[in-house]
Amino acid sequence: MGPIRGNKKKRKIELKVDIENVFASGSSEEGSFDWWDEFSKRIAGSLSPSKGLDQFETVFKVSRKTFNYICSLVTEPMMTKSSNFIFLNGKSMSIKDQVGLALRRLSSGDSLIGVANFFGTNHSTVSQVTWRFVEAIEEHGLHHLQWPSKEEEMAKIKSKFENIRGLPNCCGAIDSTHIMMLLSASERSIDVWLDRKDNHSMILQAIVDPDMRFRDIVTGWPGKMDDASVLQKSTFFELAEKHERLNGTKLKLSEKTQLQEYIVGDSAFPLLPWLITPYQGRDLPETKSEFNKRHFATRLVAQRALARLKDMWKMIQGVMWRPDKHRLPRVVLVCCILHNIVIDMEDDVLDEMTLNVTRQHDLGYRPEVCEVADNNASLSREKLALYLSGRLPA
């Protein structure tokens, strides 16, 4: 299976969630409490009511409201297949048991055996249930990860980006991270997976909005590739180059200057008419130095999104033990979809996350530098820098 691109499938589905009726048949919030009471006794003995909510969110990394919504997404595809998953005591797993198991596997980063022991089942069941969950979220949750299709939605995104540090007409921030892998002895000699830090890894490249929501992702390419090469192989790059993306309203900076829609990225990416990167070098003039500060503060949202992704879904945070490289991109995609679902549901767990804005998602990696710079893009960046400093001629 090739690399996964965030806009490979295009679904125009509105998110409509009625929390009180998220299940039509007995799967209400009250039902969630009943299920959790029984489940928590099974895994850790009786918990006091005052600690129930905190413990639920600690175990699954989502609130009950979001948990119920996720169950509503996957019930039909997960329960219509013939397999009957059971606990060691012979009891059949309900849909909530299966969703809970899969979320625990993805969020804890524990081994198959560790999750199996926690739930009272065997490791093969953990593997099968998790994969069925991944397939179900892929099939029914992809509408949570899509490029804005409405002008009004994009206008809100632009406004929020501009409110960060003043960059106008900005539609997204791009960044990349490495998903570590521990390969088998026979695979370690294949150096295509060796990245610049001599780790075996897979790339995840993401474009995010100001709310840290993933809008487009590419994953599956080996860690040896640089960020610019991954971008150039993406569908997003192809669409942007054909003026089929980032082709919305241009902003009038002065009588003679218009600024097209664009995304921002660090120096690892090429400077293009639709992708603005910072100025390189030291001892920059004040106009360029100030531009870089604004640019950094704006693109930081992508770095924070990737850090939060790995913090919440720890299965992709550490070193994955001999992962199936054909399945891993799909696991990463589902973690990105779940990340977005938590944001779309305005989940309370986000309020509990204290994520340092300077936190790195790829510790120890030296910054990459791409020397590719389009002449027209260089001119546009210069005019934008002058505009932000109030020095652009009328």
Disulfide bonds with the S-S distance in Angstrom:
none
